[in-house]
Amino acid sequence: MKRAITVITDNFSDWETALINSTCRGYYGFDIRFAAPNGDPVISSSGMFVTPQLSIEAIRLDDIDLLIICGGTAWQTKEAPDINGLVAEAYSKNIVVAGICDGTRVLAQAGVLDNCRHTSNSAENLSSVPDYRGGAHYQDVPYAVTDQRIVTAPGSAPVSFMAEILATLGIRDHNIQAYLAMHAAEHSKPV
């Protein structure tokens, strides 16, 4: 069984990781867990109250296949948890590391985006991150980007974020294609 942990903070953007967590758990039988600072309950941007299964400090990387950093406004504040070491270690252990929206700022801060193709909400969003050196590899695209087992996406791309994570984990089947087609269908309607 594959195991995944999604890191969430107060005011996390709940829609950004809903598809990947639901698909992994419901369709592929992953053990999905959520971690927050000190293991304390958090409230999402939509007001959803979430009690995580563990604290960020209790994450044991030897037990997981996927580490997801969910976006949210906390990552641009001084109250953001410092998980740079955790992210860098996960990457060094060949764990799939994924960040969406401001979760990409965490990956940039940890230095894992310095030498791989990646995206975010905008180039400016990452350029303000201290010690970010990956600007030459930034991809200005509206969908998720994968390189070297790192998946990044703007907050507006939870569907491609899900697809890229699953592909990186080696899951490519007709169910994924059907799921992608279903979610993409809403974008084919003329505005």
C-alpha positions in Angstrom: 0.0 0.0 0.0 1.3 3.4 -0.9 1.4 6.1 1.8 1.0 9.8 1.4 1.1 12.8 3.8 -0.4 16.2 2.9 0.9 19.1 5.0 -1.8 21.6 5.8 -1.8 24.9 7.7 -4.4 27.3 8.9 -6.2 28.9 5.9 -5.0 26.1 3.6 -6.6 26.1 0.1 -8.7 22.9 0.5 -9.6 22.5 -3.2 -6.0 22.2 -4.3 -5.3 18.7 -2.9 -8.8 17.4 -2.6 -8.7 15.5 -5.9 -5.3 13.9 -5.4 -6.1 12.8 -1.8 -9.6 11.5 -2.7 -8.4 9.7 -5.8 -5.5 8.1 -4.1 -7.6 7.0 -1.1 -10.8 6.1 -2.9 -9.6 4.6 -6.1 -6.1 3.3 -5.4 -6.3 2.4 -1.7 -3.5 4.7 -0.5 -3.1 5.4 3.2 -3.7 9.1 3.2 -2.8 11.2 6.2 -2.8 14.9 7.0 -0.2 16.7 9.1 -0.3 20.2 10.6 1.9 22.2 12.9 1.9 20.6 16.3 -0.9 18.3 15.1 -3.3 21.0 16.0 -6.7 21.4 14.1 -6.7 23.9 11.3 -9.4 25.8 9.4 -9.3 25.8 5.6 -9.8 28.9 3.4 -13.5 27.8 3.0 -14.0 27.3 6.8 -13.7 23.6 6.9 -12.4 22.4 10.3 -9.8 19.7 10.0 -8.2 17.6 12.7 -5.0 16.1 11.2 -3.8 12.6 12.0 -0.3 13.8 13.0 2.0 16.7 13.6 4.5 17.9 11.0 7.1 17.1 13.6 6.0 13.5 13.8 6.4 12.8 10.0 8.7 9.8 9.4 9.8 9.8 5.8 10.7 6.1 5.8 7.0 5.4 5.9 5.8 7.4 2.9 5.9 7.4 -0.9 4.5 10.9 -1.4 4.8 14.2 0.4 2.3 17.0 -0.6 2.5 20.6 0.5 -0.9 22.2 0.1 -1.1 25.9 -0.7 -2.5 28.5 1.5 -1.8 32.0 2.7 0.2 30.8 5.8 3.3 30.1 3.6 3.8 33.8 3.0 3.8 34.7 6.7 6.3 34.4 9.5 4.0 31.9 11.2 4.6 29.3 8.5 6.2 26.2 9.8 9.8 25.6 8.8 9.7 22.4 6.9 12.7 23.1 4.6 14.7 20.2 6.1 11.8 17.8 5.8 11.2 18.6 2.1 14.9 18.4 1.2 15.3 15.1 3.0 12.2 13.7 1.3 13.6 14.7 -2.1 17.0 13.1 -1.2 15.2 9.9 -0.3 13.6 9.7 -3.7 10.1 10.4 -2.3 7.7 12.1 -4.7 7.5 15.7 -3.4 4.6 17.8 -4.6 3.7 21.5 -4.0 0.7 23.4 -5.3 0.1 27.2 -5.2 2.1 28.6 -2.3 3.2 25.1 -1.4 5.7 25.6 -4.3 7.2 28.4 -2.2 8.1 25.8 0.4 9.8 23.6 -2.2 11.7 26.7 -3.5 12.8 27.5 0.0 14.0 24.0 0.6 16.2 24.3 -2.5 14.6 21.4 -4.4 13.5 23.6 -7.3 17.0 24.9 -8.0 17.8 22.4 -10.8 14.5 21.1 -12.1 11.7 22.4 -14.3 8.8 23.7 -12.2 5.9 26.1 -12.0 3.9 28.0 -9.5 1.2 30.7 -9.4 3.7 33.0 -11.1 7.4 33.6 -11.5 7.1 36.6 -9.1 5.6 34.3 -6.5 8.8 32.3 -6.3 11.3 35.2 -6.9 10.4 36.6 -3.5 11.4 33.4 -1.8 14.8 33.8 0.0 17.6 31.8 -1.6 15.5 30.6 -4.5 17.9 29.8 -7.4 15.6 28.0 -9.8 14.4 30.9 -11.9 16.0 29.6 -15.1 13.9 26.4 -14.8 10.6 28.1 -14.2 7.8 27.2 -16.6 5.1 29.8 -17.1 2.2 27.3 -17.7 -1.3 26.9 -16.3 -0.9 23.2 -15.5 1.3 21.0 -13.3 5.0 20.3 -14.2 7.0 17.2 -13.2 10.7 16.8 -13.2 13.0 14.6 -11.1 10.0 13.3 -8.9 9.0 16.8 -8.0 5.5 17.9 -9.0 4.5 21.6 -9.0 1.3 23.4 -10.0 -0.4 26.7 -9.8 -3.4 26.8 -7.4 -5.7 26.8 -10.4 -4.5 23.3 -11.6 -5.6 20.7 -9.1 -6.6 18.3 -11.9 -3.3 18.2 -13.7 -1.6 18.2 -10.3 -3.4 15.0 -9.5 -2.6 13.4 -12.9 1.1 14.3 -12.7 1.5 12.9 -9.2 -0.2 9.6 -10.1 2.0 9.3 -13.3 5.1 10.0 -11.2 4.1 7.2 -8.9 3.7 4.9 -11.9 -0.1 4.9 -12.0 -1.3 5.2 -15.6 -4.5 3.5 -16.4 -7.8 4.0 -18.1 -9.4 5.1 -14.9 -7.1 8.1 -14.7 -7.8 9.0 -18.3 -11.6 8.8 -17.6 -11.2 10.9 -14.5 -9.2 13.5 -16.3 -11.7 13.7 -19.2 -14.5 14.1 -16.7 -12.8 17.0 -14.9 -11.6 18.6 -18.1 -15.1 18.5 -19.7 -16.2 21.6 -17.9 -13.5 23.6 -19.6 -14.7 22.6 -23.1 -18.0 24.5 -22.7 -17.9 27.9 -24.5 -18.1 30.8 -22.1 
